[in-house]
Amino acid sequence: MSTAAISLLTGSVARQTLAVTDGTAQLLEDLQFSLNEGACMEAASTGRPVLVADLQKGSGVAQWPVVAAAVLEHTAVRAVFALPLQ
């Protein structure tokens, strides 16, 4: 793991990033929150872990095409894992 974030999502539209390890983690959270899609958003809505080992050809591309494209274009991140903590 090279980057991580902890965010708080509630049943309403309230979302807040509580901690990030670096600018890449902050960018990933910002993209997901502004585009309303991504691993974090899916984990929060389903209550299940989301594990995508390869954003270039994994299920993330099909599930979140806009976020996946932005992440691949603007970062070196190629895998995302989101774990809901309830």
N, C-alpha and C positions, 0 to 999 in steps of 0.2 A: 504494500500500500504506500502510495506516495503523497496522497492528499485526502483530507477528510473534512466533513462539516456536520454540525448538529443543528437541526432546524426544528422549530415548533410550528405545527399546523393544527388548527382547531377545527371543529365542526362548521364554523363559519368561514368566511373568506380570510380571516386573520392568518398571516404567515410571518414568521420571524426567524432569521438566522441567528442562532445563539453563539456559535463558535466556528471558526474555520482555521485550518492549518496554514493556508496561504492564499494568494490571489487567485489561483486556479480554482480552489474550492469555492471561493466567493463568486467567481464567474459562473461556475456550474449551478450554484444555488440561484443566482440572479436570472440566469437563462430559464431555468425550470419555473421559477415563480412568475416571470414576465410572460412566458409562452404557455403556461398552465399545462405542461406535459413533461414527462421524464420519469426516471426511476424513483426519485423522492416522492413525487406526486402520486405515482401508482402505489408505492408501498404504504403511503398514508391512507389512500382511499380503500385499499384491499385489506390492510392489516397483515400482509404477508411480505416476506423478503423478496426483493427483486434482484436477480443476479444476471448480469449481461457481461459475458467474458470478452466479447468482441463487438464493438459498436458498428464496425464496418459491414459485418455480415450477420450479426445476431438479430434477435427478435426486437431489440431496441430501435433499429432502423424502421421497421414496419410499424411498431407501436407509437413511437414518438419521432416522426420523420424530421420535424423542424428542429427540435432540440438536438437530435443525433447529428444532423448536418452542421449545426452551429458549433457543437462541441468538437467535432472532427476538424472543422475549418479553423477554429480559434485556439485550440489547445493540443497538447500531445496525448491527451487522455484517450484510451482505446477500450477501457472496460469500466463499468459502473456497477456498484453494489449498494443497495439501499435496504436498511433494516429498520422496520418500524419498532419503536420502543414505546410501549403503552403502559 
